[in-house]
């Protein structure tokens, strides 16, 4: 029996590593795969092309995210603005509500004309909620959705919070399954819907085990801290540590991996000599690189409700690499690390006692280094291969 699966995302492939993992999982299990995604003309373009080459057996339907073609772009922008405005005052039909949440919604609906007959459609990101339901009805197939973030709690736009929550309430119940990237996000979405979600489960954002190398214990040299993100910029938590770095140039290094914002470099990083910048790299290269460091920094500033409820990808990557983790005490990260006391510790981001906690870790760096292989081995079964079994079970059901 043929097995065909369609993935829909409002992002491109490098910006949505979770959908890439699901695509590869489907391919490994003999599914034929189609993907509707977007293309951006920015830092991620090269990485996007590399991923497309890796996924040569996948039918990838790409939609330009820029201003070309101009008519499609300007129409989607105007519709988003108009429906967002009216959504403040009246209850919109689901298709209009979807366009109010994301201008990319209608662009995805048009792209469905290029799709073959799927047996299952899986959506990622709020703008794909309605297109996923629409596709399942059009193709008479099962639908699944992945809630990677608590989308009604992203940012500070209260109207967008309301519209996104309303869209989730009206569409998630139409899915055959819903996966969630953290237990706390699952709980709050259940609260929003005021009921259990049938066939819901957590799917933590672990990575493939083969992407991480067995660590070599560092016996000497400065303590090597690492932090990575798609973009190295302000507002991402680095402010917690920058002032600390300036008082100890010789015994500590901070390695930053990602696309560097030049203004942020000039204003905040340039004068700190023990910061080392590394360019963006592929996911596998990044995970291999993590083996060169001692302590991974998960400095989530909890700038909104979502960042308080989400378990950051970087924290899971550090743990899989065997690093000791220093994390801000968001609800999600603290509750997760409380179950792994030998793998990491939290600092209080509200009073920013990071310096005090880090001083203790540096004093204990020999023990942290010696236990590196033990942490790596203890965590070895927490990986995408094992975590994804529940998802695969759902697809095969």
C-alpha positions, 0 to 999 in steps of 0.5 A: 500500500502506498503511503503519501504524506504532505507537510505544510509550513509557513517557513522555509526548511532551515527556519523549521528544523522540526519539519525537516526531521519529520520529512526525513522520518517519513522518508526513512519509513518508505513514505513518499513526501511532498512539502509546501514551504516558503523561500526567503532571500536572506541568510538562510538561502544557502542552507535552504538550497543545501537542504533541498539537495539533501531531500532530492526524493521529495517533491518540494513546492516552494512559494516566494516569501518576498515581493515577487510576484508583486500582485500575489504579495500585495494582495496577501498583505492587504487581506491580512491587514483588513481581516486583522482589523475587522477581527478585533470587532467581529467573529470571522469565518475560519478562512478569513481568520486564517488570513488575518493570522498569516498572510501566507495562508491563502498562498498555501491554499493556491499551492495545493493545486500542485499537490498529488493525492496524500494519505495524510497532511501534517501542518506546522505553524499557525498560518498552516492550521486552516490550510491543513484542515482544508487539504484534509477535506479536499483530499479526504485524508487524515490531518495532523498538526504540530504545535511547536510553540504556544503561538497565542503567547508570542510577542506582545500584540494582544489582537494577534494573541486573540486571533491566533488563539481563536484560530487554534480553538476552531481548527485543532479539534478537526485534526486526527492528532496534535503533537506538542513540543513541551508538556506545558504548551500541551496543558495551556492549549487544553485550557484554551480549548476547555477540553482534552484534545483527542490523540494529543501527545508531547514530542520533544524536539530532540535531535538524531543521535548520530549527529552528536559525537562522543565527547573528548574531555577537555583537561585544561585551558579556559572554560568554554561557554557556547550559545547558538541561534539563527541570529546573534542579536539583542533581545535573545538573552545574551545581555544576561552574560555580557557584563560578566565576561568583561571581568575575566578575559583569561579564564573564560571564553564565550563562543557564539554561533549564528548569523551576526547582526553587525549593529549588535556586534558594534554596540555590544560585542566588539570590545569584549576580546573573549567572545569568539564568533562562528558563522551559521552552519548546518544542523549536523555541523553545529551538533558536532561542533558542540563537542568542543565546549564545556557549558551550554547557555540557554539564556531564554529571557521569557520575553513573552508567554511562549518563551516561558513555556517552551523548552528551547532547542539549544538546551536539548542539543547541549544535553545530547552533546553531553554539555553541562547546561546553564539555563534561565529559570523559565517554567519549562526549562526549570521543570525539565532540568529539575529532573536532570540535576547532574546535567544542568542548573538554572539561574534566576533571570529576573534578578540576573544572578547568572554571575554568581551561578557561573562562578560556582560552575567555573570553580567546579569545572574539573568535575564538570569536565570529568563527568562529560562522558557520563552525562553524554551516556546517561542522555543517550536514549533521549533522542529523535529516534526514540521520541519519534516512535510515537509520531510514527505510530500515529502516521501508521495508524 
